[in-house]
């Protein structure tokens, strides 16, 4: 790794996920089910920044809300709602 390398952080993923969910008038439970989860606890922890998303989840969110994975994962990019 070079000294100039900066780690790409995904610290805003939860914030972006919450924005997408609320913009689409979805509850945590509705989003969890749409993403293939039976309970909303994991989604709640993602939104709170307590958990990091899996690649599979990022792809599902991207498809569900028609946004790019870059928009979801790159903190320097905003999601156009």
TORKOLKOL-134492 format. One record per residue: residue in one letter; x, y, z of N, C-alpha, C, O in turn. Coordinates in steps of 0.1 Angstrom, whole numbers, plus 5000, padded with zeros to 4 digits. Atoms other than C-alpha are relative to their C-alpha. Layout:
<pts>
   residuo     nX     nY     nZ    caX    caY    caZ     cX     cY     cZ     oX     oY     oZ
         a      X      Y      Z      X      Y      Z      X      Y      Z      X      Y      Z
...
</pts>
This chain:
<pts>
   residuo     nX     nY     nZ    caX    caY    caZ     cX     cY     cZ     oX     oY     oZ
         x   5008   4988   5000   5000   5000   5000   5009   5012   5000   5019   5013   5007
         x   4992   4988   5000   5013   5034   4992   4996   5010   5011   4985   5009   5016
         x   5003   4990   4990   5015   5063   5016   4988   5009   4997   4981   5013   5006
         x   5010   4991   5004   4991   5084   4996   4986   4993   4999   4976   5000   4997
         x   5012   5007   5001   4964   5057   4997   4991   5005   5011   4995   5005   5023
         x   5010   4997   4990   4932   5068   5015   4990   4990   5000   4984   4986   4989
         x   5011   5011   4999   4908   5042   5028   4987   5006   4996   4983   5017   5001
         x   5014   4995   5003   4874   5046   5012   4991   4996   5011   4989   4984   5013
         x   5009   5003   4989   4851   5048   5041   4986   5000   4996   4982   5008   4987
         x   5015   5000   5003   4814   5040   5040   4992   5004   5013   4982   4998   5016
         x   5006   4996   4988   4805   5059   5071   4986   5006   4998   4978   5007   5008
         x   5013   4993   5003   4775   5076   5054   4990   4990   4995   4979   4994   4991
         x   5009   5009   5006   4759   5044   5041   4986   5000   5008   4976   5000   5002
         x   5012   5001   4992   4734   5042   5070   4991   5013   4998   4979   5012   4997
         x   5007   4987   5002   4725   5079   5066   4993   5000   4986   4981   5004   4985
         x   5005   5000   5013   4719   5074   5029   4988   4990   4999   4978   4992   4993
         x   5010   5010   5000   4699   5042   5035   4987   5006   5006   4976   5004   5001
         x   5012   4994   4993   4676   5060   5060   4993   5011   4991   4981   5011   4990
         x   5006   4990   5009   4671   5089   5035   4992   4993   4989   4981   4998   4985
         x   5007   5007   5011   4661   5065   5007   4987   4994   5005   4977   4994   4999
         x   5011   5006   4994   4638   5046   5030   4989   5010   5003   4977   5008   5000
         x   5010   4990   4997   4620   5077   5043   4995   5007   4988   4983   5010   4988
         x   5004   4994   5012   4619   5093   5009   4989   4992   4993   4980   4997   4986
         x   5010   5010   5006   4600   5062   4997   4989   4996   5009   4983   4986   5007
         x   5011   5003   4991   4577   5062   5027   5000   4985   5005   4989   4979   5005
         x   4999   5014   4996   4589   5028   5039   5004   4999   5015   5011   5008   5020
         x   4996   5003   4986   4591   5015   5075   5012   4991   4999   5016   4986   4989
         x   4988   5008   4999   4621   4997   5087   4996   4985   4997   5004   4978   4990
         x   5005   5014   5003   4601   4964   5085   4998   4998   4986   5001   4988   4980
         x   5002   5001   5014   4590   4971   5050   5013   4999   4992   5014   4991   4982
         x   4987   5000   5007   4626   4978   5039   5007   4986   5002   5012   4980   4993
         x   4993   5013   4997   4639   4947   5057   4994   4989   4991   5001   4981   4986
         x   5007   5010   5008   4613   4925   5039   5004   5001   4985   5007   4991   4978
         x   4996   4998   5014   4621   4941   5005   5014   4996   4997   5018   4993   4986
         x   4986   5004   5002   4658   4933   5011   5003   4986   5004   5014   4982   5004
         x   4998   5015   4997   4652   4897   5021   5002   4997   5014   5007   4986   5017
         x   4998   5003   4985   4654   4900   5059   4986   4998   5006   4976   5005   5002
         x   5012   5002   4993   4627   4888   5082   4997   5010   5011   4986   5012   5015
         x   5002   4991   4989   4633   4913   5109   5008   5013   4997   5017   5013   4989
         x   4995   4987   5003   4642   4950   5109   5013   5004   5008   5019   5015   5006
         x   4989   4997   4991   4670   4949   5136   5013   5003   4992   5020   5013   4995
         x   4988   4998   5007   4698   4946   5111   5000   5013   4992   5010   5020   4992
         x   5002   4987   5008   4685   4975   5089   5001   5011   5010   5008   5021   5006
         x   4999   4990   4990   4682   4996   5121   5014   5003   5004   5019   5014   5005
         x   4986   4999   4996   4718   4989   5130   5008   5006   4989   5018   5013   4991
         x   4994   4994   5011   4729   4998   5095   4998   5015   4999   5007   5023   4998
         x   5003   4986   5000   4711   5031   5096   5007   5008   5011   5010   5019   5009
         x   4994   4993   4988   4726   5039   5130   5015   5000   4999   5022   5006   5007
         x   4986   5001   5002   4761   5031   5117   5007   4990   5009   5019   4990   5010
         x   4994   5010   4991   4766   5002   5141   5005   4988   4992   5014   4980   4997
         x   4996   5012   5008   4770   4976   5113   5004   5006   4986   4999   5016   4982
         x   4997   4996   5013   4786   4978   5079   4993   4990   4990   4990   4979   4994
         x   5008   5008   5010   4767   4965   5048   5008   4989   4993   5020   4991   4991
         x   4993   5010   5008   4776   4933   5030   4999   5004   4985   4990   5013   4982
         x   5001   4997   5015   4782   4935   4992   4986   4996   4995   4981   5004   4987
         x   5013   5005   5005   4750   4915   4986   4989   5011   5004   4981   5014   4996
         x   5010   4990   4995   4730   4941   5007   5001   5013   4992   4991   5018   4987
         x   4998   4988   5008   4745   4970   4988   4994   4999   4986   4988   5008   4981
         x   5005   5002   5013   4736   4955   4955   4984   5000   5001   4978   5005   4992
         x   5015   5001   4999   4700   4948   4967   4994   5014   5002   4984   5018   4996
         x   5005   4986   4997   4696   4984   4980   5001   5008   4987   4992   5016   4983
         x   4997   4993   5012   4711   4997   4947   4988   4997   4990   4983   5006   4983
         x   5011   5004   5009   4685   4977   4927   4986   5005   5004   4978   5010   4996
         x   5013   4996   4995   4656   4985   4949   4997   5015   4998   4986   5018   4995
         x   5002   4986   5001   4661   5022   4949   5005   5007   4987   5005   5019   4986
         x   4994   4996   5013   4677   5025   4914   5010   5011   5002   5009   5022   4996
         x   4989   4991   4998   4708   5042   4927   5013   4992   4997   5013   4979   4998
         x   4987   5007   5003   4745   5033   4919   5006   4996   5013   5003   5002   5024
         x   4993   5004   4989   4766   5014   4943   5010   5011   5005   5013   5013   5017
         x   4992   4989   4996   4790   5044   4942   4993   5010   5008   4999   5015   5018
         x   5008   4990   4992   4763   5067   4954   4998   4995   5014   4998   5003   5024
         x   5002   5006   4987   4757   5043   4983   5013   5000   5008   5012   5002   5020
         x   4988   5003   4992   4793   5036   4993   5010   5012   5001   5017   5013   5011
         x   4990   4989   4999   4813   5068   4985   4994   5011   5008   4984   5017   5004
         x   5005   4990   4991   4809   5093   5013   5000   5014   4993   4993   5023   4997
         x   4999   4987   5007   4818   5122   4988   4989   5001   4990   4988   5012   4984
         x   5011   4999   5009   4788   5114   4966   4987   5001   5007   4984   4994   5017
         x   5013   4999   4995   4753   5124   4973   4990   4992   4991   4992   4990   4979
         x   5010   5007   5007   4722   5105   4963   4990   5010   4995   4985   5019   5003
         x   5009   4991   5006   4699   5124   4940   4986   4994   5002   4982   4985   4996
         x   5013   5004   4997   4664   5120   4954   4989   5007   4992   4977   5004   4993
</pts>
